[in-house]
Amino acid sequence: MAQEIERKYLVRDDRYKSLAQGVLFRQGYLNSAKERVVRVRTMGERAALTIKGVTVGATRLEFEYPIPLDDARQLLDLCEQPLIEKTRYRVESGGL
C-alpha cells in the first residue's frame, strides 16, 4: 500500500532556477472531494493518474499510475477548472 508524506519548504529567492532545467507540470482534478482526490498530471513528456485518500496526520494513501501522454491531455479537458500549471525544478543539495 502506497503512502504519501507531505513536506513543504520555504524557498526564499529564485536562485535555484539557474541550477536546474525546469519541467512544466499541468494538472487537473477529476474529483477533489475531501475523502478522495483523483488527479491527472502531465510532467513534460510524461503523464500520470493519481488517486489520494484522506489525510491522517501527515500521511495519506496515494496511488499513482503512468498513463499515455495523449490520454492525459484529453483527460485534462474533463477536469474541474481552472487547471494548474507550474514549473518544477529538481536541485540537488548536500547529496539530497
Disulfide bonds with the S-S distance in Angstrom:
none
